[in-house]
Amino acid sequence: MSRLLIALCVGSCLLTMRPTLMTAQEGSYDENALRVESHLGDLQIVRGIHGTVVARAGVFHGPKVASLVSQSDSALAEAKVFEREYEPGQYIAALGIATLGAAIGASRIHDINSGIPSGLTAASFLLIAYGGSKLENAYRALSKAIWWYNRDLKR
């Protein structure tokens, strides 16, 4: 009786099993290629033709791209640049915008020295420009990381 039960269990396991994909490299290019999409102001990294979202970047947080593209050394190097530049760029640009708001507020005060709003305005433009340049470097690195990753996928 126990042999029959074991045979039935093994048989049912064998009948219900099907082949599965183990790693990204074993699938097709169409299933594993990455792309960047924008959705309601958020940056999304999407995999394959089915559009599976594998990472998101929103306000003040960036995706961990290095773990997605770690199979390619060149892509990994660019992903580290993205991760290093993205969040500081957002914080610096946000600080610049806040400083601009303070400059506008200070300019409405009649008894204040005129140099204060002028200094705040100049500082805000510098902060926004510097933060924007860091964000530009981050987006360029993200684009290169995804390109290198897709390039190294097997076709």
C-alpha positions in Angstrom: 0.0 0.0 0.0 2.8 2.4 0.9 4.6 1.7 -2.4 1.4 2.6 -4.3 1.0 5.8 -2.3 4.7 6.8 -3.0 4.3 6.0 -6.7 1.2 8.1 -6.9 2.9 11.0 -5.2 6.0 10.8 -7.4 3.8 10.5 -10.5 1.7 13.5 -9.7 4.8 15.6 -9.0 6.2 14.6 -12.4 3.0 15.4 -14.2 2.6 18.8 -12.6 6.2 20.0 -13.2 7.0 22.2 -16.1 10.2 23.9 -17.3 10.9 27.3 -15.7 13.3 30.1 -16.6 16.1 30.3 -14.1 18.1 33.5 -14.9 17.7 36.5 -17.1 20.5 35.2 -19.4 18.5 32.0 -20.2 15.5 33.9 -21.5 15.1 35.7 -24.7 16.2 39.3 -25.4 12.5 40.3 -25.7 11.7 39.0 -22.3 14.7 40.5 -20.5 15.6 43.8 -22.1 15.2 46.8 -19.8 13.7 50.2 -20.7 12.8 53.4 -18.9 9.3 54.8 -18.8 7.7 57.7 -17.0 4.5 57.3 -15.2 2.8 60.2 -13.4 6.1 61.9 -12.8 7.9 58.8 -11.5 10.6 57.0 -13.3 10.1 53.3 -13.9 12.5 50.7 -15.1 10.5 48.0 -17.0 11.7 44.6 -18.1 10.6 42.8 -21.3 7.7 42.9 -23.7 5.2 42.3 -20.9 6.2 45.5 -19.1 7.1 44.2 -15.7 8.1 47.1 -13.4 11.4 46.1 -11.8 12.3 49.5 -10.2 10.9 52.9 -9.5 12.3 56.3 -8.7 10.2 58.9 -7.2 10.7 62.1 -5.3 13.8 61.8 -3.2 14.4 58.1 -3.7 16.2 56.4 -6.5 16.0 52.8 -7.7 18.8 50.3 -6.9 19.9 49.9 -10.5 23.2 48.1 -9.7 21.4 45.0 -8.6 19.4 44.9 -11.8 22.3 45.2 -14.2 25.0 43.4 -12.2 25.5 40.8 -14.9 27.3 43.4 -17.0 30.5 45.0 -15.6 30.1 48.1 -17.8 26.5 48.5 -16.9 27.3 48.0 -13.2 29.8 50.9 -13.3 27.3 53.2 -14.9 24.6 52.2 -12.5 26.9 53.1 -9.6 27.3 56.6 -11.1 23.5 56.9 -11.3 23.0 55.8 -7.7 25.7 58.2 -6.5 24.3 61.3 -8.4 20.5 60.9 -8.4 19.5 61.5 -4.8 22.0 64.3 -4.1 20.9 66.0 -7.3 17.3 65.9 -6.2 18.0 67.3 -2.7 20.3 70.1 -4.0 17.7 71.2 -6.6 14.9 71.1 -4.0 17.1 73.2 -1.7 17.5 75.6 -4.5 13.8 75.9 -5.1 13.2 76.4 -1.4 15.9 79.1 -1.4 14.1 80.8 -4.3 10.9 80.8 -2.2 12.8 82.4 0.6 14.2 85.0 -1.7 10.7 85.8 -3.0 9.4 86.0 0.6 12.3 88.2 1.7 11.8 90.6 -1.2 8.2 91.3 0.1 9.6 92.6 3.4 10.0 96.4 3.0 12.5 97.0 5.8 15.0 94.4 4.7 18.4 95.0 3.2 18.1 94.6 -0.6 21.2 92.4 -0.7 19.5 89.6 1.2 16.9 88.8 -1.5 19.5 89.3 -4.2 21.9 86.9 -2.4 19.2 84.4 -1.9 18.2 84.6 -5.5 21.7 84.1 -6.7 22.2 81.2 -4.3 19.0 79.5 -5.4 20.0 79.7 -9.1 23.4 78.2 -8.3 21.8 75.4 -6.3 19.2 74.6 -9.0 21.8 74.6 -11.7 24.2 72.4 -9.7 21.4 70.0 -8.7 20.2 69.9 -12.3 23.7 69.0 -13.6 23.9 66.2 -11.1 20.5 64.9 -12.2 21.6 65.2 -15.8 24.7 63.1 -15.1 22.5 60.6 -13.3 20.1 60.2 -16.2 22.9 59.9 -18.6 24.5 57.2 -16.5 21.1 55.3 -16.2 20.7 55.4 -20.0 24.2 54.0 -20.5 23.7 51.3 -17.8 20.5 50.1 -19.5 22.2 50.2 -22.9 25.2 48.2 -21.7 22.9 45.7 -20.0 20.8 45.2 -23.1 23.8 45.0 -25.3 25.2 42.2 -23.2 22.0 40.1 -23.3 22.0 37.0 -25.5 19.9 37.3 -28.5 
